[in-house]
Amino acid sequence: MSITPEATVKLAVLVPLAASVIYHDVRYRRIPNMLVLTALIAGLAINSAFAGWHGLGSSLLGFGLGFIPMLLLHIFGAMGAGDVKLFGAVGTILGMSAMPMTLVLVAIIGGVLAVFTTLRAGTMLSTLHGVLRIFVGILPGWEMPRFVMAPDRRHTIPYGVAIMVGSLISVALFRA
């Protein structure tokens, strides 16, 4: 199966974006807004160019499918704002149809990254306790916990890595 011109263009945008995001997120635990804005504009332009108004609509819905779940995690303190914006912008590139599978891939990769990070930092028990608190907080009558950002950035997860790797896999495997 050959790669479509649309998938080729998306990969041409995502690969350098991924390299830059991964570098910044791992090194500084920050994702520059200029990268996010560039991805957002590129996604809208790519999908509009290949599919007209339908492509624009798919881009906007892809944005929502990436942005809203991450925003909910951000509200509870479990996700950084840069990750929220990045996944929304990546959603504009991938479009609506690719986002459900991309969400699954990103969650799996993020989980593996979280296990690796907590093992390396020696915080596995406290992290599992926090996850348990989230699940209990979902139950009726219980309050959802609010987590504060760890003062030592080595104890945070560079989730931009999971977002970008999951997105690249999604385009490569599913021809998003």
Stockholm file with secondary structure:
# STOCKHOLM 1.0

chainA/1-176         MSITPEATVKLAVLVPLAASVIYHDVRYRRIPNMLVLTALIAGLAINSAFAGWHGLGSSLLGFGLGFIPMLLLHIFGAMGAGDVKLFGAVGTILGMSAMPMTLVLVAIIGGVLAVFTTLRAGTMLSTLHGVLRIFVGILPGWEMPRFVMAPDRRHTIPYGVAIMVGSLISVALFRA
#=GR chainA/1-176 SS CCCCHHHHHHHHHHHHHHHHHHHHHHHHSCCCHHHHHHHHHHHHHHHHHHHHHHHHHHHHHHHHHHHHHHHHHHHTTSSCHHHHHHHHHHHHHHCGGGHHHHHHHHHHHHHHHHHHHHHHHTCHHHHHHHHHHHHHHHSTTCCCCCCCCCSSGGGSCCHHHHHHHHHHHHHHHHCC
#=GC SS_cons         CCCCHHHHHHHHHHHHHHHHHHHHHHHHSCCCHHHHHHHHHHHHHHHHHHHHHHHHHHHHHHHHHHHHHHHHHHHTTSSCHHHHHHHHHHHHHHCGGGHHHHHHHHHHHHHHHHHHHHHHHTCHHHHHHHHHHHHHHHSTTCCCCCCCCCSSGGGSCCHHHHHHHHHHHHHHHHCC
//
